[in-house]
Structure formats: C-alpha cells, structure tokens
Amino acid sequence: MKDLFKLILLTLFVVVNSCSTTYQLKKEFKNQHQESEFFKGFVLYNPETKKQIVNHNGNKYFTPASNTKLYTFYAAYMTLGDSIKGLEYFKRNDTLYIKGTADPSFLYEFEESKTIPFLNNHSGPIVLIDAEINDDYFGNGWSWGDYQYYYMPEKSLFPAYSNIVAYAHKADSVFTDIDYFKTRIQLVDSLEINRENEENIFYLQKNDTTLTYVPFRTDTKLIARLLSDTLKKSVVVVPEFKKYVEYKPVYSVAADSVYKKMLVISDNFIAEQLMLQVGKETINKYNVSEAIDYVLEHYLSDLPQEPRWVDGSGLSRYNLFTPEDTVHLLIRMYEEIPLDQLLNYFAIGGESGTLKNWYGGKDKPYVYAKSGTLSNNYSLSGYLITKKGTLLIFSYMNNHYRLSTFEIRTQMQNHLRKIYETY
C-alpha cells in the first residue's frame, strides 16, 4: 500500500508539474506576443496521447527558411526509393552515351558514389547528351544578387562539385579544388565581388588564405570538360536525339546519405536537385514548381493550412507554412519511418550540424531538429525527447525580429530545455 501511495503521489507531482509548465509557457508566449514587435509561433504535440500541449499562433503563416527542406525530404523519401539516380545511358557499338539526372552527389564528397567507377569501366568513347532542366537555374523568389555566394548555386541537369568552386591564395599562388578554374581566378587588392554575374571569372583578394566557396556558371560543355579532366579521357557533347532513345539508369549513392547531408548541414544545393529528381519521377519533367504541385496534391493534401511552397531549399521568402503544417508533416514522418532511421536524418543538439553548439550539456541529446535561417527569421522544427523519455513533436517559428538571432535562439533553447526537464 505504501508503494502504491508513493506511486500515486509521484504521478500527481508529474502531472501537476507538467500542467504548471504548460501554463507558464502559454503565459510567456501570450505576454511576449503583446510586448514584442515580431511574430512568434509554437506548436508542441504529444504523438502518444495525440494531443497538442501548446499551440501559439499555430495556424498563422510564417516564412520557414530552411524548414522547407523537411517538405523536400518527405517528397524525395516518398518518391525516389533507396538510391539516387546518378545518370542515364545507352550504348551504341563501343560508344557510351550519357545524360544527366540532376544527381546532387556527383563529385560531392560521397565516397560511395558508383558513377565514376561506372564511367571508368567503359573503355570506349564517352559522349555527353546536351540537355537541360525544364526550369530556371535560380528558384522563384531567390535574391539574384546572391549569385556569388556559396549558399545559392545554380540548379542543373548534370551538376558537379555541387556547382561550387573553392579557392584561396597560398604561398604566392592560387589554390583551387577544381584545376579547370585556376586560370580564371584573378588576384585583386580589394574585393568588390567574388564572380562576374554571367561568366566564370572569379576574384580573390591577395593574401587571403581562407577558402572562398563560390558558385560557378554551368552548362553541358563545361561538365564535359570537367568529366574529361576527372576521367583522363575526352568526353564530347552531342545534341539531344530527336528520335526516342531508351536509356538505362545508373544509381550513384544511397538516398539516406543524401537526405542526411541535406538536413544536418542544411544544404540548399541538394534540396533543389532532389526536387528536380522528384519532378522527373512524378510528372516526367525536371521542374521544381510542378513537382511541388504534385507532392501537395498526392502526398500532403491534408495539411491543416494550404501552404505557399515555391522551392526546395527555403531560400525564397515567398514560402509560407504554418507551425501546424510542419507538426502535421513531422507526425506523418514519425508514423511512417522507423524512429532510429528518422532521427538519424536530423541535426542533433550539442553534437552535429546546425545544432552542434546548441541544446547540449551533460545530458544525452534531446533535440533532433531542422533549423531555418534567413535574415530576421529563424525556425526550428523536429523532435524532442524529454528527460523521462517522452517523445514530443514541435515547430517553433520566429519572423521579422530585429534582435540578434543569437538572442532568439537563446529564448528558444530556454523554452525547449524547460520542456525537456518537465514533461
């Protein structure tokens, strides 16, 4: 009887303590809403009880930034299968004809990629088909003035090196990770731009020894040249065939490794290329906006609020999602993907990716989430495992603040830590 009494008291304490924390959180959000000049939304959901614990502005629209990649991940997961298609090919006599498939992994730090070994195993001539995506090389609403910055590489049918070149000034010479561009890098006394807008002429300040990462303009001829340098044999370009040709696929890498890289480090390039592949598989076009339309109609027609979704990466400020939408998506993922596999895709608080310096401490990791950052906007959505082992799903969005992002993230960390300690 004494043990039963103690258990009842402990249960009552936990329930009262949790209710008190819920009340405090709701009160804090309400007070901040009245006092703050910016917009905050937060939804906290318990999938075991199937109940919302907190909902503050959950049905309001926010600019999600890279939280958009959660939707891209789900679209790719539902569409692409276990492996990423690296290229398509057919053989005629001793000649290998190849065509791009928007594969983001090619020559991009995926050691297990099978594409280069496949090409090296062919002893005869290699011909690259001159084809392009059915889309613009920049996304809808992207800031075109950012063409020279690492986070905004072009979309393309046959990307290489993530369509980015890295270079620096070392020991009185220019170092670059892609030899082809070395003669196109000019040393200057002061830096105004990193690259010319319409051509691959790059600029580097003298004695700048830090690696600069800059997107390059890409087309089929350039890819043929980069392939030639990599394979140590000539690759020529021919126009796309007017008659129907039956291509066979070569699969490059496991899809899981691509999804993890995209979500953990918030890779914009991978996100856009995956949506191009989703488009090809669903509507037979390498087109992001049409792929999005398909996904919303066939996979996500039951979202609580109809979103405005325009790109794969979240670079566009045209994107609009609600916290309720994102929690709904995270619930779907939780129900459809084994938990160990699902959590492995995310940045881990205190350990990896965009959350390496947050949500850490002596305790075991408790936040597995996707962050999203644009100037004056910061979001975090994912899974939280409390000290008692309860898994909760959350989406926390902040828009239009004039505080530092560090202050916003600190507020969020305090709230999520309180939830971790209490529930």
C-alpha positions in Angstrom: 0.0 0.0 0.0 2.8 2.4 0.8 4.5 1.8 -2.6 1.1 2.4 -4.3 0.6 5.6 -2.3 4.1 6.8 -3.3 3.4 6.0 -7.0 0.2 7.9 -6.8 1.9 10.9 -5.2 4.7 10.8 -7.9 2.2 10.6 -10.7 0.3 13.6 -9.3 3.5 15.5 -8.9 4.5 14.8 -12.5 1.0 15.8 -13.8 0.9 19.0 -11.7 4.4 19.9 -12.7 3.7 19.4 -16.4 0.5 21.4 -16.2 2.3 24.2 -14.5 5.0 24.2 -17.2 2.3 24.2 -19.9 0.6 27.1 -18.2 3.9 29.1 -17.8 4.8 28.5 -21.5 1.4 29.7 -22.7 1.5 32.7 -20.4 5.1 33.6 -21.7 4.0 33.3 -25.3 1.0 35.4 -24.7 3.0 38.1 -22.8 5.7 38.1 -25.5 3.1 38.4 -28.2 1.7 41.5 -26.5 5.1 43.1 -25.8 7.1 42.0 -28.9 7.4 43.7 -32.2 8.0 40.4 -34.0 5.9 37.3 -34.7 6.3 34.0 -32.9 4.6 30.7 -33.4 4.9 27.4 -31.4 3.1 24.1 -31.5 4.0 21.2 -29.2 2.4 17.8 -29.8 2.5 14.5 -28.0 2.1 11.7 -30.5 1.4 9.1 -27.8 -1.7 11.0 -26.4 -2.4 12.5 -29.9 -2.9 15.9 -28.2 -1.4 19.4 -28.6 0.2 20.6 -25.4 0.8 24.2 -26.6 -0.5 26.0 -29.7 0.5 29.6 -30.0 -0.2 31.1 -33.5 -0.1 27.6 -34.8 -2.4 28.4 -37.7 -0.6 31.6 -38.8 1.7 31.7 -41.8 5.5 32.1 -41.4 8.5 32.3 -43.7 10.0 29.0 -42.8 13.5 29.4 -44.4 15.2 26.0 -44.4 12.4 24.3 -42.5 11.2 24.0 -46.1 13.7 21.2 -46.5 11.5 19.0 -44.3 8.9 19.0 -47.1 11.6 18.4 -49.7 12.9 15.4 -47.7 9.4 13.9 -47.4 8.8 14.4 -51.1 12.0 12.7 -52.0 11.5 9.9 -49.5 8.1 9.2 -50.9 9.3 9.2 -54.5 12.9 8.3 -55.1 13.4 4.9 -53.5 16.6 3.6 -51.8 19.1 5.1 -54.2 19.7 8.3 -56.1 19.8 8.1 -59.9 23.3 9.2 -61.0 22.9 9.3 -64.7 21.2 7.6 -67.7 22.9 5.9 -70.5 22.7 3.8 -73.6 25.4 2.1 -75.7 25.9 2.1 -79.4 28.7 0.0 -80.7 31.7 0.9 -78.5 30.4 4.4 -77.6 28.7 5.2 -74.2 26.1 8.0 -74.4 25.3 9.5 -71.0 22.7 12.1 -69.8 22.4 13.9 -66.5 19.7 13.2 -64.0 20.1 16.2 -61.6 22.1 14.0 -59.2 23.4 16.2 -56.4 26.0 13.6 -55.3 28.3 13.7 -58.3 31.9 14.6 -57.2 30.5 16.0 -54.0 32.1 14.2 -51.1 30.0 11.0 -51.4 32.8 8.4 -51.4 30.5 5.5 -52.1 29.2 7.0 -55.4 29.1 4.4 -58.2 29.0 6.9 -61.1 32.8 7.5 -61.6 33.6 3.7 -61.4 30.9 3.1 -63.9 32.4 5.6 -66.4 35.9 4.4 -65.7 34.9 0.8 -66.5 34.0 1.8 -70.1 37.0 1.6 -72.4 35.4 3.2 -75.5 34.4 6.8 -76.3 32.0 8.7 -73.9 29.5 11.1 -75.3 27.5 13.6 -73.2 24.0 14.4 -74.4 23.4 18.2 -74.4 20.2 18.5 -72.3 18.9 20.9 -69.7 16.4 21.0 -66.9 12.8 22.2 -67.6 13.3 25.1 -65.2 15.2 28.3 -64.4 18.6 27.8 -62.9 17.6 30.0 -59.9 14.4 29.5 -57.9 11.3 31.6 -57.7 11.9 34.5 -55.3 15.6 34.0 -54.9 17.8 37.1 -54.5 19.6 37.2 -57.8 22.2 39.5 -56.3 23.4 36.5 -54.2 24.6 34.5 -57.2 28.2 34.8 -56.0 27.6 33.3 -52.5 28.1 29.6 -51.6 24.5 29.1 -50.4 23.0 29.8 -53.8 24.5 27.5 -56.6 22.6 27.0 -59.8 20.2 24.1 -60.4 21.3 22.0 -63.3 20.8 18.6 -65.1 24.4 17.4 -64.7 25.9 19.2 -61.6 29.4 18.5 -60.4 31.2 19.5 -57.2 27.8 20.9 -56.0 28.3 23.6 -58.7 30.7 25.4 -56.4 34.5 26.0 -56.7 36.7 26.6 -53.6 39.9 28.7 -53.8 42.4 30.6 -51.7 45.8 32.4 -52.0 48.6 30.3 -50.6 52.4 30.7 -50.9 52.2 33.3 -53.6 50.0 31.1 -55.8 46.3 30.4 -56.2 45.0 27.1 -54.8 41.7 25.7 -56.1 39.9 22.4 -55.7 39.0 22.4 -59.4 42.0 22.9 -61.6 40.0 24.0 -64.6 39.1 27.3 -62.9 42.6 28.2 -61.8 43.4 30.4 -64.7 40.0 32.1 -64.3 40.8 33.4 -60.8 42.2 37.0 -60.7 44.0 38.4 -57.7 42.9 41.9 -56.7 44.0 44.4 -54.0 40.4 44.9 -52.7 37.4 42.7 -53.3 34.0 44.0 -54.5 32.5 40.8 -56.0 33.6 37.2 -55.9 32.5 36.4 -59.5 31.2 38.1 -62.6 27.5 37.7 -63.0 27.3 35.9 -66.4 30.7 34.2 -66.7 33.2 32.2 -64.8 35.7 35.0 -63.9 36.4 34.9 -60.2 38.2 37.4 -57.9 40.3 36.8 -54.9 41.9 39.3 -52.6 45.7 39.0 -52.4 47.0 37.1 -49.3 43.5 35.8 -48.4 44.4 32.3 -47.3 40.9 31.3 -46.2 39.0 29.1 -48.6 36.3 31.0 -50.5 33.4 29.0 -51.9 31.7 30.5 -55.0 29.1 29.0 -57.3 30.1 28.7 -60.9 28.0 29.1 -64.1 27.5 25.7 -65.6 26.5 24.2 -68.9 26.9 20.9 -70.8 30.2 21.9 -72.4 31.7 22.8 -69.0 30.6 19.5 -67.5 32.1 17.6 -70.4 35.4 19.4 -69.7 35.3 18.6 -66.0 34.4 15.0 -66.8 37.4 14.8 -69.2 39.7 16.1 -66.5 38.4 13.6 -64.0 38.3 10.5 -66.2 41.6 11.4 -68.0 39.9 10.9 -71.4 38.0 13.0 -73.8 34.2 13.5 -73.3 32.4 15.1 -76.3 29.0 16.8 -76.4 26.3 16.0 -78.9 22.7 17.4 -79.3 19.8 15.5 -77.8 18.4 12.9 -80.1 15.2 13.7 -81.8 14.1 10.1 -82.0 13.2 8.1 -78.9 16.1 6.5 -77.1 15.7 4.1 -74.3 18.1 5.0 -71.5 19.2 2.8 -68.6 19.8 4.2 -65.1 23.0 4.2 -63.1 22.3 4.7 -59.4 25.0 6.6 -57.6 24.6 6.7 -53.8 22.2 5.6 -51.1 19.4 8.1 -50.7 19.7 8.1 -46.9 23.2 9.6 -47.0 22.0 12.4 -49.3 19.0 13.1 -47.1 21.1 13.3 -44.0 23.7 15.7 -45.6 20.8 17.9 -46.7 19.1 18.1 -43.4 22.1 18.1 -41.0 24.1 20.9 -42.7 21.1 22.4 -44.4 22.4 22.0 -47.9 20.4 24.2 -50.4 22.0 22.6 -53.5 21.0 19.1 -52.5 17.4 20.2 -51.7 16.9 21.8 -55.1 18.4 18.9 -57.0 16.3 16.4 -55.1 13.1 18.3 -56.1 14.2 18.2 -59.7 14.5 14.5 -59.4 11.1 14.3 -57.8 9.7 16.2 -60.7 11.2 13.8 -63.2 9.9 10.7 -61.4 6.4 12.1 -60.8 5.5 14.3 -63.8 8.4 13.4 -66.2 9.9 16.9 -66.0 12.9 18.4 -64.2 10.8 21.2 -62.8 10.6 22.2 -59.1 7.3 24.1 -59.1 5.4 21.3 -60.9 7.0 18.7 -58.6 5.7 20.7 -55.6 2.2 20.8 -57.1 2.3 17.0 -57.4 3.5 16.5 -53.9 0.9 18.8 -52.4 -1.9 17.1 -54.3 -0.8 13.5 -53.8 1.2 13.3 -50.6 0.2 16.3 -48.5 -3.3 17.2 -49.4 -4.4 17.0 -45.8 -2.2 19.7 -44.3 -4.1 21.9 -41.8 -3.5 25.1 -43.8 -2.7 25.3 -47.5 0.9 26.4 -47.8 2.7 28.5 -50.3 5.7 26.3 -51.3 7.9 27.6 -54.1 11.3 26.0 -53.9 13.2 23.0 -52.4 15.7 24.8 -50.2 13.7 27.6 -48.4 15.9 30.3 -49.9 12.8 32.1 -51.2 10.9 34.4 -48.9 7.8 33.5 -51.0 7.4 30.3 -49.0 4.7 30.3 -46.3 4.0 27.5 -43.9 2.3 27.3 -40.5 3.7 25.6 -37.4 0.6 23.3 -37.6 1.5 22.3 -41.1 5.0 21.4 -40.1 4.0 19.5 -37.0 1.5 17.6 -39.2 4.3 16.7 -41.6 6.6 15.6 -38.7 3.8 13.4 -37.3 3.5 11.7 -40.7 7.2 11.1 -40.8 7.1 9.7 -37.2 4.3 7.3 -38.1 5.8 6.2 -41.4 9.6 6.0 -40.8 11.3 3.8 -38.1 12.3 6.1 -35.3 16.1 5.3 -35.3 16.2 5.9 -39.0 14.2 9.1 -38.8 16.2 10.7 -36.0 19.4 9.9 -37.8 18.5 12.3 -40.7 18.5 15.3 -38.3 21.0 17.6 -36.8 21.4 16.6 -33.1 21.5 19.2 -30.3 25.0 19.6 -28.9 26.5 17.2 -31.4 26.1 17.8 -35.1 25.3 20.2 -38.0 23.4 23.4 -37.4 22.7 22.4 -33.8 26.2 21.5 -32.7 26.6 24.5 -30.4 23.0 24.4 -29.0 20.9 22.1 -26.8 24.0 20.4 -25.5 25.3 19.8 -21.9 25.8 16.8 -19.7 22.6 15.1 -20.6 22.2 12.8 -23.5 21.0 14.5 -26.7 17.4 15.6 -26.6 16.7 17.8 -29.6 16.7 16.3 -33.2 15.6 19.0 -35.5 15.8 21.1 -38.6 16.7 24.8 -38.3 15.9 27.5 -40.8 17.6 30.9 -41.0 17.1 34.0 -43.2 17.8 37.5 -42.0 15.3 38.4 -39.3 13.7 34.9 -39.4 14.6 31.8 -37.5 12.7 28.5 -37.2 13.4 25.1 -35.6 11.1 22.1 -36.1 11.6 18.4 -35.1 11.6 16.0 -32.2 12.4 16.4 -28.5 12.9 13.5 -26.2 12.3 14.6 -22.6 14.3 13.5 -19.5 11.5 11.0 -18.8 11.9 9.5 -22.3 8.7 11.1 -23.8 9.0 11.9 -27.4 7.3 15.2 -28.4 7.0 16.9 -31.8 7.4 20.7 -32.2 7.6 23.5 -34.6 8.9 26.9 -33.3 9.0 29.8 -35.8 10.1 33.5 -35.4 9.6 36.1 -38.1 10.5 39.7 -38.6 12.6 40.3 -35.4 15.2 43.0 -35.0 17.0 41.3 -32.2 20.1 39.2 -32.9 19.5 35.6 -34.0 21.6 34.6 -31.0 19.1 36.2 -28.6 16.2 34.4 -30.4 17.9 31.1 -30.3 18.7 31.5 -26.6 15.0 32.2 -25.9 14.1 29.1 -27.8 16.7 27.0 -26.1 15.4 28.1 -22.7 11.8 27.1 -23.6 12.8 23.7 -25.0 15.1 23.0 -22.1 12.2 23.6 -19.7 10.1 21.2 -21.7 12.9 18.6 -21.6 13.1 18.9 -17.8 9.4 18.8 -17.1 7.4 16.5 -19.4 
